[in-house]
Amino acid sequence: MTPDRQVLGVLHPGSMGAAVAACAVSAGARVLWCPFGRSAATMRRAEQAGLEPVAELRELLQRAEVVLSLCPPAAAENVAREVAGHGFTGVYVEGNAISPDRVQRIADLVGRSARAVVDGSVIGSPPVGNKSTRLFLSGPSGAAALVTALFSDTPVSTPILGEEIGQASALKVSYTAYQKASRVLAALSYGLARHHGVDQALLDVAGKRVGSYLVETDYIAKTAARAWRWAPEMEEAADTLRTAGLPDEVLRAVASTLKCWADTKDNDDLSLESALDLLRRSE
């Protein structure tokens, strides 16, 4: 191994995190992860992505120049607190779908020892096959450039929005507020039309509009399977709206609706009918 090979630590590689990390591996970086307490599915993803396991988080933080946090939104601050407790001195990339206020709290916490904290937001599908994604960055320019170098010539592009912590997260929250809420509204609309026997007519009408989520009925079950993660994201988006002085009730309602699918976590076998029935039973 060449001595100048960059070392990235990833916390904790779900489907998106593993795919992003694999791109860093393909660009020549060593990518570390800590399997302690992780599921068998996570271990398989990490192995397939070419990640190197380390026994303890402390070891990962001592060896990595850059640490990328990609975890469920609710866990973001706990993960950052654990990193800060070990006195991490490298560049910490907060890449979770959380509000700008939470990112700033994390930056204040981890920044006590870290060289720099970079705000990041992943927008797009996991970069596998022919798909690509964007990891938007904001924060100190030198640290952001270090992150960009990790993904040079890979399906992960790294647009830099500026030097202000919170800009990348604000973009993610703004995007996810519309994109995910629209999916939930499409599920409710289709469910209502189905209840009255006019679902095919709704599809015919929606089909006249280019790009309407209403015609993508296969995505309703996918939304249900991801609801465990999307609901907290909607709460984060609602918090951000409130801080900006904008109404937050719509996104609170979306989060509440997503919680109707709380028991369908990562269920790729869920049918459209079952997903809609779970919404009806919640009434």
C-alpha positions in Angstrom: 0.0 0.0 0.0 1.2 3.5 -0.8 1.9 5.6 2.2 -0.1 8.6 0.9 -3.3 6.6 0.4 -6.1 8.5 2.1 -8.0 6.8 5.0 -11.7 7.3 5.4 -13.9 6.0 8.2 -17.6 5.4 7.6 -20.2 5.5 10.4 -22.4 3.3 9.8 -22.7 1.8 6.3 -26.3 1.3 5.4 -27.3 0.8 1.8 -26.4 4.5 0.9 -23.3 4.6 3.2 -21.9 1.4 1.8 -22.4 2.4 -1.8 -20.8 5.8 -1.2 -17.9 4.2 0.7 -17.4 1.8 -2.2 -16.8 4.8 -4.5 -14.1 6.1 -2.2 -12.5 2.6 -2.3 -12.6 2.7 -6.1 -10.9 6.1 -6.1 -8.0 4.6 -4.1 -8.9 5.3 -0.5 -8.7 2.9 2.4 -12.1 2.9 4.0 -12.5 1.6 7.5 -15.7 0.7 9.4 -16.4 -0.8 12.9 -18.7 -3.9 12.8 -19.2 -4.0 16.5 -23.0 -4.2 17.2 -23.9 -4.1 13.6 -26.3 -6.4 11.8 -25.4 -9.3 9.5 -26.9 -7.4 6.6 -24.6 -4.4 7.4 -21.6 -6.7 7.6 -22.4 -8.2 4.1 -22.8 -4.7 2.6 -19.5 -3.6 4.1 -17.7 -6.7 2.8 -19.1 -6.3 -0.7 -18.1 -2.6 -0.7 -14.5 -3.5 0.1 -14.4 -1.8 3.5 -11.8 -2.8 6.1 -13.2 -3.8 9.5 -11.5 -2.5 12.7 -12.3 -3.8 16.1 -13.1 -0.6 17.9 -14.4 2.9 17.1 -11.3 4.3 18.9 -9.0 2.6 16.4 -11.1 3.9 13.4 -10.9 7.4 14.7 -7.2 7.2 15.3 -6.4 6.0 11.8 -8.9 7.9 9.7 -8.2 11.4 8.3 -11.8 11.9 7.4 -14.9 10.4 9.1 -18.2 10.3 7.3 -21.3 9.9 9.4 -24.3 8.4 7.5 -26.8 7.0 9.9 -30.6 7.4 10.7 -31.3 11.0 11.6 -32.3 10.2 15.1 -28.9 8.8 15.9 -26.8 11.6 14.4 -26.1 13.4 17.6 -25.4 10.3 19.6 -22.9 9.2 17.0 -21.2 12.6 17.0 -21.1 12.6 20.8 -19.3 9.2 20.8 -16.8 10.5 18.2 -16.2 13.7 20.2 -15.7 11.5 23.4 -12.7 9.9 21.7 -11.1 13.3 20.8 -11.2 12.8 17.0 -8.7 15.2 15.4 -9.4 14.8 11.7 -12.2 16.1 9.4 -15.7 15.1 10.4 -18.4 15.0 7.7 -21.9 15.2 9.1 -23.8 13.7 6.2 -27.2 12.9 7.8 -30.6 14.3 6.9 -30.9 16.6 9.8 -31.8 20.3 10.4 -29.1 23.0 10.1 -29.6 23.7 13.8 -28.6 20.1 14.7 -25.7 20.2 12.4 -24.4 23.3 14.1 -24.8 21.6 17.5 -22.8 18.7 16.2 -20.1 21.0 14.7 -19.8 22.7 18.1 -19.4 19.4 19.8 -17.0 17.6 17.5 -15.2 20.8 16.6 -13.7 20.9 20.1 -11.0 18.5 19.0 -11.5 17.9 15.2 -9.5 19.7 12.6 -12.8 20.7 10.9 -16.4 19.8 10.6 -18.0 19.7 7.1 -21.8 19.8 6.6 -22.8 17.2 4.0 -26.0 16.1 2.4 -26.5 13.1 0.1 -29.1 13.6 -2.7 -29.9 10.8 -5.1 -30.0 7.0 -5.2 -27.2 4.9 -3.9 -24.4 5.0 -6.5 -24.5 1.5 -7.8 -24.9 0.2 -11.3 -25.2 3.1 -13.6 -26.6 5.4 -10.9 -24.8 8.4 -9.5 -25.4 10.6 -6.5 -24.3 14.0 -5.1 -22.7 14.7 -1.8 -23.3 18.4 -1.3 -20.8 20.0 1.0 -20.5 23.2 3.0 -17.8 24.3 5.5 -14.2 25.2 5.6 -12.8 25.1 2.0 -9.7 23.1 2.8 -11.6 20.4 4.6 -14.3 20.3 1.9 -11.5 19.9 -0.8 -10.1 16.9 1.2 -13.5 15.3 1.0 -13.8 16.0 -2.7 -10.5 14.3 -3.3 -11.8 11.1 -1.8 -14.4 10.7 -4.6 -12.5 12.0 -7.6 -13.7 10.4 -10.8 -16.4 8.3 -9.2 -20.2 8.4 -9.4 -20.3 10.5 -6.3 -19.9 14.2 -7.2 -19.2 16.7 -4.4 -20.6 20.2 -5.2 -19.5 22.8 -2.6 -22.2 25.2 -1.6 -20.1 27.6 0.5 -18.3 27.8 3.8 -21.3 28.1 6.1 -22.2 25.1 8.3 -25.9 24.4 7.7 -26.1 25.2 4.0 -25.8 21.6 2.8 -28.3 20.4 5.4 -30.7 23.2 4.5 -30.6 22.0 0.8 -31.3 18.4 1.8 -34.2 19.3 4.1 -35.6 21.6 1.4 -35.4 18.9 -1.2 -36.6 16.0 1.0 -39.6 18.1 2.3 -41.1 18.1 -1.2 -39.8 14.8 -2.5 -40.8 12.6 0.3 -44.0 14.4 1.2 -45.1 14.1 -2.4 -44.7 10.3 -2.2 -46.9 10.2 0.9 -49.5 12.4 -0.7 -49.5 10.1 -3.8 -50.1 7.1 -1.6 -53.0 8.8 0.2 -54.5 10.0 -3.1 -54.3 6.5 -4.7 -55.7 4.9 -1.6 -58.7 7.2 -1.6 -59.3 6.6 -5.3 -59.0 2.8 -4.8 -61.5 3.0 -1.9 -64.1 4.5 -4.2 -63.3 2.3 -7.2 -61.8 5.1 -9.4 -58.1 4.2 -9.0 -57.7 3.4 -12.8 -59.4 6.6 -13.7 -57.0 8.5 -11.4 -54.0 6.8 -13.1 -55.4 7.7 -16.5 -55.8 11.4 -15.5 -52.4 11.5 -13.8 -50.8 9.8 -16.9 -51.5 13.0 -18.9 -49.1 14.8 -16.6 -45.4 14.3 -17.2 -43.5 13.0 -14.1 -46.5 12.6 -11.8 -45.8 10.5 -8.7 -49.5 9.4 -8.9 -48.7 6.9 -11.7 -45.8 5.3 -9.8 -48.0 3.1 -7.7 -45.2 0.6 -7.3 -43.3 3.2 -5.2 -46.0 3.2 -2.5 -44.8 -0.1 -1.0 -41.2 1.2 -1.3 -42.2 4.3 0.6 -43.8 2.1 3.3 -40.5 0.1 3.6 -38.5 3.3 4.1 -41.0 5.0 6.4 -39.0 4.2 9.5 -36.3 6.5 8.2 -38.4 9.0 6.3 -40.6 9.9 9.3 -37.7 11.4 11.4 -36.5 13.2 8.2 -39.9 14.9 8.0 -39.7 15.9 11.6 -36.3 17.5 10.9 -37.7 19.3 7.9 -40.7 20.5 10.0 -38.3 21.8 12.7 -36.3 23.7 10.0 -39.5 25.2 8.6 -40.5 26.4 12.1 -37.1 27.9 12.7 -37.4 29.8 9.3 -40.8 31.2 10.4 -42.7 29.0 8.0 -45.7 26.7 8.7 -44.7 23.2 9.8 -48.0 21.5 10.2 -48.1 19.8 6.8 -44.8 18.0 7.4 -45.8 17.0 10.9 -48.8 15.4 9.3 -46.6 13.6 6.8 -44.4 12.3 9.5 -47.5 11.0 11.4 -48.7 9.3 8.3 -45.4 7.6 7.7 -45.5 6.2 11.2 -48.5 4.1 10.1 -45.9 2.0 8.3 -43.7 1.6 11.4 -43.7 -2.2 11.2 -42.7 -2.4 7.6 -39.0 -1.5 8.0 -37.0 -2.6 4.9 -39.7 -5.0 3.8 -39.0 -5.4 0.1 -41.8 -8.0 -0.2 -44.6 -5.7 0.9 -47.3 -5.4 -1.7 -49.2 -2.3 -2.8 -52.4 -3.6 -1.3 -50.8 -4.4 2.1 -49.2 -0.9 2.2 -52.6 0.7 1.6 -54.4 -1.5 4.1 -52.0 -0.4 6.8 -53.0 3.2 6.2 -56.7 2.2 6.5 -56.2 0.3 9.7 -54.6 3.3 11.3 -57.8 5.3 11.1 
